[in-house]
Amino acid sequence: MSLLPDDKKELLKSLFEEKLVDPVKIIMFTQEIECRFCSDTRILVQELATVSDKITVKVYDFMADGAKAKELGIDKIPALAIVGKKDYGVRIYGIPYGYELQTLIEAVVNVSRGTTDLSEKTKQILTDVKSPVNIKVFVTLTCPHCPVAAAIAHKLAIESNFITADVIESSEFPDLALKYNVVGVPKVVINEKVEFVGEFNEDLFAEHVVLGTLQ
């Protein structure tokens, strides 16, 4: 079963040839008896790796390789850690399909480059982040606005050593959606303290991240 149509693969091949700089490893966590979306997520990222020789996939068992999961802060599956020259804290939980395929593609490109197109204003705001920040972005596969919020969160993580960013497909993790009262997406939760729903421009997003370190 193929999840990437041939015409999509050709487009991605051209994109990756143009955009990728350093090798990227997609580290996936699944388990022996795979969860509902684990198998398709594994197939998807393995297919993506066939499009560019700069992309590799390493699959771990969430239970058997518990020490590795703990090392990378993985606490649920399916999980993807997108790692380049270093681990920037870029994570995706749930299958990145539908609109969320764009989130995965952008994460791979930005991690490969090790830098982002965030404005200088936004990068300057990030210099005020001096303690650990975790950003959770709740998304759904049918939300056209979600990839924008997800991409900004991942870019903030790439640009700051203090920030990690988890993009979470809310329908696959209903307990978390309930915990964080996700009634609309994208919903962003910063350090369990600051939250907002909808698209924010990148500098306002960054200002909320700074606010999350102060409360």
C-alpha positions in Angstrom: 0.0 0.0 0.0 1.3 3.4 -1.0 0.3 6.6 0.8 2.2 8.9 -1.4 0.9 9.1 -5.0 3.6 9.0 -7.7 3.0 12.6 -8.8 3.4 13.7 -5.2 6.6 11.9 -4.9 7.9 13.7 -8.0 7.0 17.0 -6.6 8.7 16.2 -3.3 11.8 14.9 -5.0 12.2 18.3 -6.7 11.4 20.2 -3.5 13.9 18.1 -1.5 16.6 18.4 -4.1 16.2 22.2 -3.9 15.7 22.7 -0.2 17.5 20.0 1.8 21.0 20.8 3.1 22.1 18.4 5.8 20.9 14.8 6.3 17.7 14.4 8.3 16.7 11.4 10.4 13.0 10.6 11.1 12.9 8.6 14.3 9.6 6.8 14.7 8.2 5.1 17.7 5.6 2.4 17.3 5.1 -1.0 19.0 5.0 -4.7 18.0 1.2 -4.8 17.9 0.8 -1.4 16.2 -1.7 1.2 17.3 -4.5 2.2 14.9 -2.4 4.8 13.0 1.1 3.4 13.7 1.3 1.2 10.7 0.2 3.9 8.2 2.6 6.4 9.9 5.5 4.0 9.5 4.6 3.3 5.8 4.3 7.1 5.1 7.7 8.1 6.6 9.5 5.1 5.0 8.0 6.1 1.6 9.1 9.7 2.2 12.7 8.5 2.8 12.7 6.9 -0.7 12.2 10.3 -2.2 15.6 11.7 -1.0 18.9 10.1 0.0 19.2 12.8 2.6 16.3 11.4 4.6 16.6 8.2 6.7 14.1 6.5 9.0 14.8 4.7 12.2 11.9 2.8 13.8 11.9 2.0 17.5 9.6 -0.1 19.6 8.0 2.2 22.2 8.0 -0.6 24.9 11.2 -2.5 24.0 13.2 0.6 23.4 11.8 2.5 26.4 15.2 4.0 27.2 15.4 5.6 23.8 11.8 6.9 24.1 12.7 8.5 27.4 15.8 10.0 26.1 13.8 11.7 23.3 10.9 12.6 25.6 8.5 10.4 23.7 5.5 9.4 25.8 2.8 8.3 23.2 2.6 6.8 19.8 2.8 7.1 16.9 5.6 9.5 17.4 8.1 11.2 15.1 11.2 13.0 16.1 12.7 15.0 13.3 16.5 15.2 13.9 19.2 17.0 11.9 22.7 18.0 12.9 21.2 18.1 16.3 17.9 17.4 18.0 15.9 20.6 17.8 13.0 19.3 19.8 10.8 18.9 16.7 8.1 16.3 17.3 4.9 15.1 15.6 2.4 12.8 17.4 -0.2 11.1 15.2 -0.2 10.4 11.5 0.9 13.5 9.5 -1.5 13.0 6.6 -4.1 15.2 5.0 -3.2 18.8 5.6 -0.6 17.7 8.2 1.6 16.1 5.5 2.7 19.7 4.9 3.7 20.0 8.6 6.0 16.9 8.2 7.5 18.2 4.9 8.2 21.6 6.4 9.7 20.1 9.5 12.1 18.0 7.4 13.1 20.9 5.3 13.7 23.3 8.2 15.5 20.8 10.3 17.7 19.9 7.3 18.6 23.6 6.9 19.1 24.2 10.7 17.6 27.6 10.3 14.3 29.1 9.3 12.6 32.0 7.5 11.4 33.6 10.7 11.7 37.3 10.7 14.6 39.1 12.5 11.9 40.7 14.7 10.7 37.2 15.8 14.3 35.9 16.3 15.0 39.0 18.5 11.9 38.2 20.6 13.2 34.7 21.1 16.4 36.0 22.7 14.2 36.7 25.8 13.6 33.0 26.2 16.1 31.8 28.7 14.3 28.8 30.3 12.8 25.6 28.9 9.5 26.0 27.0 7.3 23.3 25.6 4.8 24.2 22.9 1.9 21.8 22.2 0.0 22.5 19.0 -3.3 20.5 18.7 -4.3 19.9 15.1 -6.6 17.7 12.9 -5.9 16.3 9.5 -8.8 18.3 8.0 -7.8 21.7 9.3 -6.4 23.9 6.6 -5.1 26.5 9.1 -3.3 24.0 11.4 -0.1 23.5 9.3 0.7 27.2 9.7 0.6 27.1 13.5 2.5 23.8 13.5 5.2 25.1 11.3 5.7 28.3 13.4 6.0 26.2 16.5 8.6 23.9 14.9 10.5 26.9 13.6 10.6 28.5 17.0 12.1 25.2 18.4 14.7 25.2 15.7 15.7 28.8 16.4 15.9 28.5 20.2 17.8 25.9 22.3 15.2 26.3 25.0 12.1 25.5 23.0 10.6 22.1 22.1 7.5 21.8 19.9 5.0 18.9 19.8 2.4 18.8 17.1 -0.5 16.5 18.3 -3.3 15.1 16.1 -6.1 15.6 18.6 -8.5 13.0 17.4 -5.8 10.3 17.9 -5.3 11.4 21.5 -8.8 12.1 22.8 -7.6 12.0 26.4 -5.2 14.9 25.8 -7.8 16.8 23.8 -10.1 16.5 26.8 -7.4 17.5 29.2 -6.5 20.6 27.3 -10.2 21.4 26.4 -9.5 21.3 22.7 -12.8 22.4 21.1 -11.2 24.2 18.1 -7.9 23.8 16.2 -5.2 24.8 15.9 -5.0 25.1 19.7 -1.7 26.1 21.2 -0.6 25.4 24.8 2.7 26.9 26.0 4.3 25.5 29.2 0.9 24.4 30.5 0.2 28.1 31.3 -0.5 30.2 28.1 -3.0 29.1 25.5 -4.7 30.4 22.4 -6.8 29.1 19.5 -6.4 29.9 15.8 -3.6 31.4 13.7 -1.3 33.9 15.2 1.4 35.7 13.2 4.9 34.5 14.1 6.0 37.4 16.3 2.8 37.4 18.4 3.3 33.6 18.7 6.9 34.2 19.9 5.7 36.9 22.4 3.2 34.3 23.9 6.2 31.9 24.2 8.1 34.5 26.2 5.0 35.0 28.3 4.9 31.3 29.0 8.4 31.6 30.7 7.3 34.4 33.0 4.0 33.2 34.5 
